[in-house]
Amino acid sequence: MPYPGVSRTPGLRPAVGDLYSGDPVFAGDGKAGTALKPLWELLGGRRGRIEAEAIDMSPAFMKPVRGNLPDAAVTLDHFHVVRLMSTSSGSWTAAMAG
C-alpha cells in the first residue's frame, strides 16, 4: 500500500497523498481529527499495511494518525520542519550574539 502523507494548509482541506507517486488519495472536510475519519473507514483492515507516514506537526493530526496507524513509522513533513527551524534559528542567533 502507498505511504500516505498528510498535510493541511490554512483555508484548505486536510489532504492525503501517495508519497511515491504524488497522487492525491483523499481530501477531508473539517478539522484533522474528524476530517480523516472517512479515510480510516475507507482503509478498513488495510491500515496495517501502511508502514510509514509523513504528517503535519500539529497534535490535531498526530493524535488521530498515530491512533489509526500505530505501527507505522512517523516522519514530520519537511515544510513544517524547515519553517520551525527558520523561525527558531533567528532567536538562537540573537541569543548567541548576545
Secondary structure, DSSP 8 states (H G I E B T S, - for coil): ---EEEE--TTS--EEEETTT--EEEE--SSHHHHTHHHHHHHGGGGGG--EEEE-S-HHHHHHHHHHSTTSEEEE-HHHHHHHHHHHHHHHHHHHH-
